[in-house]
Amino acid sequence: MNDPLKHSLRFLAVLLIQGLILNQIEIGFGIQLMIYPLFILLLPVNTSILPLLFISFSLGLLVDAFSNTYGLHASSALIFAFLRPSVFKLFDSRDGYDPLVETNVFNMGFLWFAKTFGVLLFIHHLWFFLLEMFKFNDLGFILQKTVLSAPVSFAICILLQYLFVKKQTSK
């Protein structure tokens, strides 16, 4: 399957899973399940910043349409996409990234994925809950929601990769 088709189908699948299933699940303790940042991470490494921001904003805006959150997901997706190149540079290997290899848990290794996606997902969730509450006197609850939601979302994203993402083989 060619890359644009694969990414388009993945975009649609992530949007529908997030909008129709995960947004309807209420776990308690302020935990919200968000898997759509995984789509942004799995985009090719060599995606330039403007298309990356446009795609991320579009995805976030569509998730907002499902959620009635008025730009919270769009803003959080933009933060995720904007910081992605910087975090990639922070955890870059000596040899750099192969632009043809997808940045998933199989190709990059669990440790790299955990550090990179973990940092980006934590920032994404923190930004989302800061904007959602919009009060610094609720900082404890914001941190609680972030600290509880991010690991659960991370675990679901790992599970989804083991279920649906194939490891690339050498050609």
VEXDREN-2710 file (C-alpha; in Angstrom, 1 decimal):
% VEXDREN-2710
k/r/px/py/pz
1/MET/0.0/0.0/0.0
2/ASN/1.4/3.4/-0.9
3/ASP/2.2/5.9/1.9
4/PRO/-0.5/8.6/1.1
5/LEU/-3.2/6.0/1.1
6/LYS/-1.9/4.3/4.2
7/HIS/-1.7/7.6/6.1
8/SER/-5.2/8.7/4.8
9/LEU/-6.7/5.4/6.0
10/ARG/-4.9/5.7/9.3
11/PHE/-6.1/9.3/9.7
12/LEU/-9.7/8.2/9.2
13/ALA/-9.4/5.2/11.5
14/VAL/-7.8/7.2/14.3
15/LEU/-10.4/9.9/13.9
16/LEU/-13.3/7.4/14.1
17/ILE/-11.8/5.5/17.0
18/GLN/-11.2/8.7/19.0
19/GLY/-14.4/10.4/18.1
20/LEU/-16.9/7.5/18.2
21/ILE/-15.4/5.2/20.9
22/LEU/-12.8/6.7/23.1
23/ASN/-14.6/10.1/23.6
24/GLN/-17.6/8.1/24.9
25/ILE/-15.6/6.1/27.5
26/GLU/-15.6/7.6/31.0
27/ILE/-13.1/5.9/33.3
28/GLY/-13.2/8.3/36.2
29/PHE/-10.5/10.3/38.1
30/GLY/-10.4/12.7/35.2
31/ILE/-8.8/10.1/32.8
32/GLN/-9.4/10.9/29.2
33/LEU/-8.2/8.5/26.5
34/MET/-6.5/10.2/23.5
35/ILE/-4.8/8.1/20.8
36/TYR/-4.9/10.6/17.9
37/PRO/-1.4/12.0/18.8
38/LEU/0.0/8.6/17.7
39/PHE/-1.1/9.4/14.2
40/ILE/1.1/12.6/14.3
41/LEU/4.1/10.7/15.6
42/LEU/3.8/8.0/12.9
43/LEU/4.0/10.5/10.0
44/PRO/7.3/10.3/8.2
45/VAL/10.3/11.9/9.8
46/ASN/11.0/14.1/6.8
47/THR/7.5/15.7/6.8
48/SER/8.1/19.4/6.7
49/ILE/6.7/21.5/9.5
50/LEU/3.9/23.3/7.6
51/PRO/2.2/20.2/6.2
52/LEU/2.7/18.6/9.7
53/LEU/1.0/21.5/11.4
54/PHE/-1.8/21.5/8.8
55/ILE/-2.5/17.8/9.1
56/SER/-2.3/18.0/12.9
57/PHE/-4.6/21.0/13.1
58/SER/-7.1/19.2/10.8
59/LEU/-7.1/16.1/12.8
60/GLY/-7.5/18.0/16.1
61/LEU/-10.3/20.1/14.6
62/LEU/-12.2/17.0/13.5
63/VAL/-11.7/15.4/16.9
64/ASP/-13.0/18.7/18.4
65/ALA/-16.1/18.4/16.2
66/PHE/-16.8/15.0/17.6
67/SER/-16.1/16.1/21.2
68/ASN/-17.6/19.6/21.3
69/THR/-14.4/20.9/22.8
70/TYR/-14.0/24.0/20.7
71/GLY/-10.4/23.9/19.7
72/LEU/-8.8/22.1/22.7
73/HIS/-7.8/19.1/20.6
74/ALA/-6.7/21.3/17.7
75/SER/-4.5/23.3/19.9
76/SER/-3.0/20.3/21.6
77/ALA/-2.3/18.6/18.3
78/LEU/-0.6/21.7/17.1
79/ILE/1.7/21.8/20.2
80/PHE/2.5/18.1/19.7
81/ALA/3.3/18.6/16.0
82/PHE/5.3/21.8/16.6
83/LEU/7.5/20.1/19.3
84/ARG/7.9/16.8/17.4
85/PRO/11.0/17.9/15.4
86/SER/12.7/19.3/18.5
87/VAL/12.0/16.1/20.5
88/PHE/13.2/14.0/17.6
89/LYS/16.4/16.0/17.6
90/LEU/16.7/15.6/21.4
91/PHE/16.5/11.8/21.2
92/ASP/18.3/11.5/17.8
93/SER/20.8/8.7/17.4
94/ARG/24.3/9.3/16.1
95/ASP/23.4/8.1/12.6
96/GLY/20.2/10.2/12.3
97/TYR/16.8/9.1/11.2
98/ASP/16.1/7.1/8.0
99/PRO/13.4/9.1/6.3
100/LEU/11.9/5.9/4.8
101/VAL/11.4/4.2/8.1
102/GLU/8.2/4.8/10.0
103/THR/8.8/6.0/13.6
104/ASN/6.9/3.2/15.4
105/VAL/7.8/1.1/18.3
106/PHE/9.1/-1.8/16.1
107/ASN/11.4/0.2/13.9
108/MET/12.7/2.7/16.5
109/GLY/12.8/0.4/19.5
110/PHE/10.7/0.6/22.6
111/LEU/13.2/2.8/24.6
112/TRP/13.3/5.5/21.9
113/PHE/9.6/5.3/21.4
114/ALA/8.9/5.5/25.1
115/LYS/11.1/8.5/25.6
116/THR/10.0/10.4/22.5
117/PHE/6.3/9.6/22.5
118/GLY/6.1/9.8/26.3
119/VAL/7.5/13.3/26.4
120/LEU/5.3/14.5/23.5
121/LEU/2.2/12.8/24.9
122/PHE/2.8/14.3/28.4
123/ILE/3.2/17.8/26.9
124/HIS/0.1/17.2/24.8
125/HIS/-2.0/16.1/27.7
126/LEU/-0.7/18.9/30.0
127/TRP/-1.6/21.5/27.4
128/PHE/-5.0/20.0/26.8
129/PHE/-5.9/19.9/30.5
130/LEU/-4.5/23.4/31.2
131/LEU/-6.7/24.8/28.4
132/GLU/-9.7/22.8/29.5
133/MET/-9.6/24.0/33.1
134/PHE/-8.0/27.4/32.3
135/LYS/-7.4/28.1/36.0
136/PHE/-4.1/27.8/37.8
137/ASN/-5.7/27.3/41.1
138/ASP/-6.8/23.9/39.8
139/LEU/-3.2/23.0/39.0
140/GLY/-3.3/19.9/41.3
141/PHE/-6.3/18.5/39.4
142/ILE/-4.7/19.4/36.0
143/LEU/-1.6/17.5/37.0
144/GLN/-3.7/14.6/38.3
145/LYS/-5.6/14.3/35.0
146/THR/-2.3/14.6/33.1
147/VAL/-0.4/12.0/35.1
148/LEU/-3.3/9.5/35.0
149/SER/-4.4/10.1/31.4
150/ALA/-1.0/10.1/29.7
151/PRO/0.1/6.6/30.8
152/VAL/-3.2/5.0/29.9
153/SER/-3.3/6.7/26.5
154/PHE/0.4/5.6/26.0
155/ALA/-0.5/2.0/26.8
156/ILE/-3.4/2.0/24.4
157/CYS/-1.2/3.5/21.7
158/ILE/1.4/0.7/22.3
159/LEU/-1.3/-1.9/22.1
160/LEU/-2.7/-0.4/18.9
161/GLN/0.7/-0.6/17.3
162/TYR/1.1/-4.3/18.3
163/LEU/-2.3/-5.0/16.8
164/PHE/-2.2/-2.9/13.6
165/VAL/1.2/-1.7/12.7
166/LYS/3.5/-4.0/10.8
167/LYS/7.3/-3.9/11.2
168/GLN/9.0/-2.8/8.0
169/THR/11.3/-5.3/6.5
170/SER/14.4/-4.5/4.5
171/LYS/13.8/-4.2/0.8
END
